Every structure is written in C-alpha cells, then in structure tokens.
Amino acid sequence: MKRLNVIRNIFFMLLVIGAGALASCNDANYQKLGIHAYIEEALASTGTKITVLAEGETTMNLNIHLSDLSSVDNHYQLVPDQTVLDEYNQVNGTDYTMLPSDYYTLPKDIIIAAGEYNAKTVSIPIKAFSKEMNDSGESYALPLKLVEQDGSAAAMASTGTFVIAAGSIMKYPVPMFTHAVNMHVDRYTESPETYGQYTIEVRFQVSNTADRDRAIFKNLADDASFVLLRFEDPQTNTNDHKAHALVQIVGRNRLYMNPTYSFEPNKWQHLALTCDGSNYRLYINGVYAGTKEIPSGPTTFSDVNWFCKGDDNRDPWANCKILMNEARIWSTCRTELQIQNNMTMISPKSPGLEAYWHFTEGKGNVFEDSTGKGHTLTTSSTPVWIEGVLSTDIATPWP
C-alpha cells in the first residue's frame, strides 16, 4: 500500500506540472498546491460520450480523489457549469446543449473521509430522452465542475471539471429509393444564396457502386459556382478500389479531384465537402481524403439537387437501393474535428447551418428543412419507408 501511495503522489505531481500551462498561475506552482481534489476520469480526458438507452436510465460513474491523505473529512458537490460546456465545445468542435436538469440526478454530498484517498464511486443516472428532445436535433451534454463544500482540499482547476456527452439512441424511419431521386430545393432556384465559405454533408447507404456518374449532389450554377459530387472512378476494379467506388468532386471551373478513400456499399457512410473560398477538402466517414486548390471567390447556390441523374439524363442509379439520412448545407467551412463529432446529429440552431434535412418524415416525398429557413426538398419519386432504423446502426438490412 505504501508503494502504491508513492506512485500515486509521483503521478499527481507529474500531472500538475503538465497542466501548468493550462491552469492558473497558482495551480502551476505545484510546490504551493498542498492537497487537492480531482476527478479521476479527467486525468485521461476532458469528457466522455455515453449512449443513453431508449428506455429507463443510463448510469455514468465518476471517481473523486485526493492527491494525498487529509486529516479531516472533505465534502464536495458536482455542479453543472455552462462555462465548462462552452470551453469543451470550442476545443472539440461540438455544439452540445446543456442537458435539462430534470433528466439527471447529482449527489448532494460527496465525502472523502479523513485518512482516505477517494470517495465512494459517484453514480449519475440519466433518464431516457423524450421524443421532443430527440426530434429537436439538439446534442446534449452534462458539464460538471467539482466544488469544495467543506474541508481543507480544494478542487484542481485543470482536473476538477468533466463533460458527459449524452448521445441518445434514436429510432426513426428513413426513405429508400431504387433509382435517381432528383431531390430539388425550389428556394435556392427562386432566391440563390451566396456563401464565401461552405460545407456540404450527407449520410447515406447504397447497395452497390455498379455504375458511373451517379450524382450525390449537384449545384448546376455557372462555372464559378459549379459543384458536383458523384460516384465515378475508377472505371474498372483496381488493387485499391472497386469500380466507381470513389466519390469525385467536379468543382469550380470544372476542376476534378478524386478522394483517397472508397465508399463501401451496404453500410452507412458519411460524405463531407468543405470549401474555404480557395480550397476544397473532402472527408469520407470523417477521415480527411484530399485537398484541391481552386480559384478564390464565393459560391452561389442556385440549383441544389440530391441523388440525381447524370449529365446525359440517363439514370445511373437504376437498380441501386439508396437510403438517406442527415443532409446539410453550411455557410461556414467546418473543421475536420467538427465533422467527425457531428456525423449523426447536430443542433438545427448551429451557427452557419443554412439547410438541414433529417429524412425521417415517415411518409410522402416532401422533406422539411429543420433550420426553419424554408429550404424544403421535394421529389416526384415515391420512397419505400424503412421503419426502425437506429442512429447507431452501422448498416441497415435491405427489405
């Protein structure tokens, strides 16, 4: 036990030295720290993601420790703190909203008894999200700060906070098509919108990559604003890629770029294109897949289409099943971290989010823009609605 305590103290001193650049000047001067409390889980990370079950409660456990033994009882509370969440969102490129207070329970008194290194494990139950919460599109988190109530050991600034990002398992219907969908946004045609920077995202599943020129997204504007994302190369199977498994971008002034990575059929995949005004960047399932320099300038969105026919008006999507979920257009250039952390959900109130379609209506062929900005998608095609798709599904079986 003595050897274990020595190791604990050495580790804590190293932690304090390493955190000196991030914490306050008083924290950085570890010789003056004395005994301090910290959240054990915060030693490795500033937060964690948990999946909240669709029913009942989901429990998150945290452990509160002292850096050394204390001769008196020390009392603490964990309190929600918006500042902690704001900092977490900024660092991690996320848009989490504070979890409503009636969806979790925090202990009123956390005690580290005299002569003990740690309190009893703290269990935090989180209730299943309501339908309204899931339908809102908001991402929720519980940002916690360790606060001293009574005793002689204050909480560390650098390891006394922790964020629980609470993602809910959602079940919803999604539309399935077996040919070109030609989803169109009338508002962009009637009132074009110009963005200095932008991001295009979509999550989808296809049954095969058996044909070329399958357009996932088209903005058929003039050459300066032209954007086309399509399954195209390679024309035959290679050692690295199946035929037509690469989503090529054809962009401003008809510049071409193929990504590094292929798409895999029969699995949910995420595609993102960002433009900072001078460069395209492509991401496949959140992984950076290539950059293309382009002539500088803004892009006007005037003819937005999803999953449409090829240039010669033939239907390259024929006999290919398509499932769709989570399509977005931003007037900002999203970062790689932002893309990775928000592939299955984002708040419709996120800054710079111009159009956002969930494709979870469950009936019909009209798809609403959840931002409230009126970019309604319509198609003359009638989908087959697949029920019971989970937000955590890696793949959805075809009917």
SULZI-V726763 format. One line per field, one symbol per residue. ss: DSSP state (H for helix, E for strand, C for the rest). psi: psi as a letter, one per 30 degrees, with the letter a starting at -180 (. if undefined). burial: b if it has 24 or more other ideal C-beta (glycine too) atoms within 12 Angstrom, else e. A space follows every 50 residues. Layout:
ss: ???
psi: ???
burial: ???
This chain:
ss: CHHHHHHHHHHHHHHHHHHCCCCCHHHHCHHHCCCCEEEHHHHCCCEEEE EECCCCEEEEEECEEECCCCCCCEEEEEEECHHHHHHHHHHHCCCEEECC HHHECCCCCEEECCCCCECCCEEEEEECCCHHHHHHCCEEEEEEEEEEEE CCCCECCCCCEEEEEEEECCEEEEEEECCCCCEEEHHHHHCCEEECCEEE EEEEEECCCCCCCEEEEEECCCHHHCEEEEECCCCCCCCCCCCCCCEEEE CHHHCEECCCCCCCCCCCEEEEEEECCCEEEEEECCEEEEEEECCCCCEE ECCEEEEECCCCCCCCCCCCCEEEEEEEEECCCCCHHHHHHCCCCCCCCC CCEEEEECCCCCCCCEECCCCCCCCCEECCCCCEEEEEEECCCCCCCCC
psi: eeeeeeeeeeeeeeeeeefeffaleeefiffgebkllljeffeflfllkl jklflblkkkklkkllflkkflkkkllkkkjeeeeeeeeeeghlhkkkkk fgglkkkfkjkjlkgkfllkkkkjkklkkleeeefffkkkljkkkkkkek agjlkkefgglkkjjjkkjkklllkklglkehkkjeeeeeikkkkellkk kkklklflhgllhjkekkjialefgkkkkkkdllflklfeklkgfkjkkj bkghkkkklfklkklglklkkkklkgffkkkkkjhfkkglkkklklllkk jfikkkillaeggliffkgkkkkkkiklklgljkleeeeefhffklkfgk kfjekjkehgeflahkjljffgggikklkfkjlkkjlgkkffkekkkk.
burial: eeeeeeebbeebeebbeebeeebeeebeebeebebbbbbbbbbeebbbbb ebebeeebebebbbbbbbbbeeebbbbbbbbeebbebbbeebebbbbbbe eebbebbeebbbeeeebbbeebebbbbebeeebbebbbbbbbbbbbbbee bebbbbbbbbbbbbbbbbbbbbbbbbbbbbbbbbbebbeeeebebebbbb bbbbbbbbbebbbbbbbbbbbeeebbbbbbbbbeeeeeeebeebbbbbbb bbeeeebbbebbbbbeebbbbbbbbbbeebbbbbbbeebbbbebeeeebb bbbbbbbbbbeeeebbbeebbbbbbbbbbbbbbbbbebbebbbbbbbbeb ebbbbbbbbbbeeebebbbbbebebbbbbebebeebeebbbeeeebeee
